[in-house]
């Protein structure tokens, strides 16, 4: 039309819908409602023929959460621009997502988008993917927007991969693996404007006493403009590797957080060498800020807090135009006294 526009940036891609790759084994739902999809998953659970569900192009209406709990199920869409799950647009803060239970270990999810309707952070609901005691899960080529969390590894997620994800405008974390998650790969993902850490390894032990957060890898990821918390964060554990990443334009927190704070419940802390935590080959651009009153954060925040802070190696990083300091070391305080 006759209007004029100033375009700050634009991401472009060529795209086309993907047909059902295995019609003999991927069941097509009867319609485009959440119940239609759940019915298809349930049919696959009890079938010796079907291995999964194919979701043709279209908008699938959501009212709640899907459950994958019978056996490993493959959910395959026509692509993120074509197969879209959509929460009600006439309301807000609807708890939508996919719950994957331990009995469904080995499941895979690919080729669809998930549009929530959250406008308020509410901790607990709104996890787009919630994984509980699962292994060998594959989540690939998924677009997630306006939910509370993209992927939440609730307890002991092992040997799983989270690749080629686009996460936008969440009220909390992009991807957070916690409570004894081991041997996982987070790779080639982009998170933009998350409301908590974009990518996090969170070594809590509140639901698995004594478990270890070890042997995980985060690599080739990009975090853009997190508006609360960091782009990449490691909270304890050991033998974890974070590499080849970029964090830019954090609003109030560091680009990179390395912290042993226990958050008031059981936590692992960092494992000593040789279970070294390695963070390397990264770029932090225009990061840092202030939060919690007058607390100012550097581009990197090394926080030796309530648990062991050791066995950490940070190599080959570039820090450009931090809001405050480049690297900030801090210990815990109790009653105004440094511990």
N, C-alpha and C positions, 0 to 999 in steps of 0.2 A: 504494500500500500504506500501511501505518501509519507508515512512516518519515517523518522531516522532512528537508528539504533547504534549504541556503542557496545561492542562485543568485547568483553575482557578476555575470555578464552573459549575455545570450542574443541570438544573431542568428537572426532568423526570416525565412522567405521562402515565398511561394506558388510551387509548382512542379508541373510535369506533364511526362511524357516527350514528346519530339519525334519524330514519325514520319519515315520516310525522305523527305527533301524532293525526291528525284529518282530514283525507282526504276529508271528506264531507264538511268541512267548511274552510279549508286552501287551497287557489288556488295556483297552481304551475305555474310560469311564462312560457311563450312559448319558451324562450331561455335564454341566459346568457349575454345579454347586459343590460346596464342601462335602456334603453327604454323598454325592455321586463319587467323588474321589475316595472318600473313606470306604465306601462300599466296594470299590475296585481293589483297594489295598486288602480289605478283608477277604475278598475272593481269592486273591493271590496267596494269602496266608494259608488257605485250605486247599490249594491246588497243587497238583504234581506236574502240571503243564506250564503254568505261568510263572515267570520269574520276576515280573514287575509290571509297572503301569506306564503307558505312554500318554502324555497329556498334549492333545492337539492344540494348535493356536487358538487363543480366545481368553476371555477374562473369567476366572473362577472366583465366585463370590465366597467370602469367608464370614463365619459367625463365631468361630472358636478355633480349636486346635485339632490338627490331624494326629493320629497315633500310629506308629509303626512298631509293632510289638510281637508279632507272631513268628516271623522268620525274616531272613534277609530279603529286602525288597529293593528293586531298582526303579526309581522314579525319574523318567526321562521326558523333558519337555521339548518343544519345537524351537527353543531359543529364548533368551531373556527379553527380546523385543516382541515376542509373539505369544508365549505362554505366561500369563500373569495371574497370580493370586492377589486379590484385592479385598482389603478390609472395608467394612461399611463406611461410605463417605459422608453419611448424615449423622455420624457420631464420632467420638474420640475415645482413645485409650481402650480399644478392644483387644483382648488377649488372644492373639493369633500366632500360630507357629506349628512346628512339627516336633513331637516328642518321640525320640528314638530310644527304645529300651534295650537292655542287654541281649534279649532273645533275638533281636533284629541286627546283631552284629554282622558286618559284611554288607550292609545296605549301601546303596549309592544314590546320589541326588544330583541332577544336572539339567541345565537348559531351561530354567524358568526364573521368573522374577517374583518377588514378594513385597507387596506394598502395604505397610501397616498404616494406622491412623493415630499414632501416639503424638500427643502434644505436651505430655507431662511425664517426668521420670517417676516411675513406680517400680521399686526393686522387687523382683520376684517374677511377675508375669512378663509377657512381651518378648520372650526369647524365641527368635525365629527358628533356630535349631537348638533344641535342648537334648543333650546326650548324657545318658546315665549308664555307667559301667559298660560302655560299648567298646568294640575293637574293630579294626579294619573297615571303618566308615570312610566313604569317599564323598566329598561335597565339592563339585566342580562347576564352574561357569554358572554361577547364581548371582542375581542382582537382588540386594536387600535394601529397603528404604523405609524410614519412618516407623520402625519398631524400636523396642527398648534396646535389644541386643541382637547382633547378627548371629554369632555362634557362641553358645555357652556350654563348655565341657563341665557339667555339673560334678561328676565323680568319675575318676579313673578311666579317662578316654585314652586308648592305646592304639598305636600302629595305624593311625588314620591320617588322611590327607585332606587339606583344605586349600584348593587351588583355583586361580582365575576368578576370584570373587570380587564383586563391586559392592561396597557397603556405603550407604549414604544416609546422612541425617538421622543417626540413631540417638536415642536419649541417654544411652550408656555405651558399653563396650562394643567394639567391632567383633573381635574374636578373643575369647578368654578361656584358657584351658587351666583347670584347677584340680585340687584334691587327687594327687597321685597320677596325673596324666603323663604318659611315657611314650617315647618313640614316635611322636607325631611330626608331621611336616606341614607347615604353613608357608605357601609359596606363591609368588606372582599374583598377589592380591592388592587391591587399592581400597583404602578407606578415606572418606571425605566427610568432614564435620561430624565426628563422633562426639558423644556427650560424656565419654569416659575414655580409658585407654583404647587406642585403635587396635593394637595387637599386644596381648599380655599373657605371660606365664605367671600364674598366681598360686604359689605353693602352700595353700591352706590345707589344713588337716582336720577340719571340723566334721567331715563326714567319712573320713578314713584314717583312723589313728595310726600314726607312724608311717604313712605312705610317703613315697618319694616322687618328686616332680623332676624327672631326669630324661636325658637323651632326646629332647625335643629340638626341632630346628625351625626357626623363622628366617626366611630368606626372600630376597627379591620382592620386597613389599614397599608400598608407598602410603604414607599418611599425610593428608592435606587438611589443614585448618581444624584440628581437634579443638572443640570449644570448652572442654573440661578434661583434665588429666592429660596424659602424654600420648605421643604417637606410638612409641614402643616402650614397654615396661616389663621388667623381670623382677619378680618378688620372691627370691629364694630358689631353691632347687640346685641341681648340679648336672654337669656334663651337657648343658644346654648351649646351643649355638644360635646367635642372631647375627645375620650378615647380609650385606648388599641391600641396604635400605635407605630410604629418604624420608625425612619428616620436615614439613615446612609449615610456617605460619600458625603455631599453636597460640591460643588466645591467652591462657593464664598459667600453663604448666610447662614443664620441660618438654623438649623433643624426645629425650631418652631418660627414663627413670630406672634406677637400680636401687632397690629398697629391701631391707629386711624387717620392715614393720609388721607386727603380727595382727594388726587390726582388731585386737581384743579377743582373738580366739586362737586355737593351736595352729602353729605355723612351722614349716620346716627350717627356715633360714637357708643360707647358702652352704653347700657342701664344700669342704676343703679339697685342695688338690690331692689326687689327680682328677677328681670330678670337677674340673675347672669350667666355670661359666665363661664363654668366649663371645665377645661382641666386637665385630670388625667390619671394615669397609662400608662406611656409611657417610651420609651428608645430612647435617642439621642446618636448616636455613630459616632465619627469623623466628627462632624459638625462645621459650621462656615467657615469664609474665609474673603476675602476683595473684595470690589467692589466700584464703584463711586470714583475712585482715591484712596485715602488713608483710606476710610471708612472700618474699621475692624468690623466684626460681631461675636458675641458670638454664642453659640449653641442655646440659647434662646434670642430673641430680643424683649424686651418690649418697644414699641415706643409710648410714649404719645405725639402725634403730634398735628394736627389741631383741632380735635374733642374730645369730652368727653372720658376720659380713666378711667373707674371705674367699679365696680361690676364684677371683674375678679378673679377667684380662680384657681390656678395651684397647683395640688397635685400629690404626688407619681410619680415623674419622676426620671429617672436615666440618668446622663450625663457622657459619657465616652470619654476620649481623644479628647476634643474639640480643634480645630485649634488655637483659641485664648481664650477668656474668656468663662466660662460656662454660666453665665447669665448676660445680658447686659441691663441696663436701659438707655433710651435716651429720651430727649425732642426735640421738633422742634427748628430749628434755622432759623432766618431771618437776612440776612446781617451779619452773624457771631455771632449774639447774641442769647443766649438761651432764649426761650420763657417761 
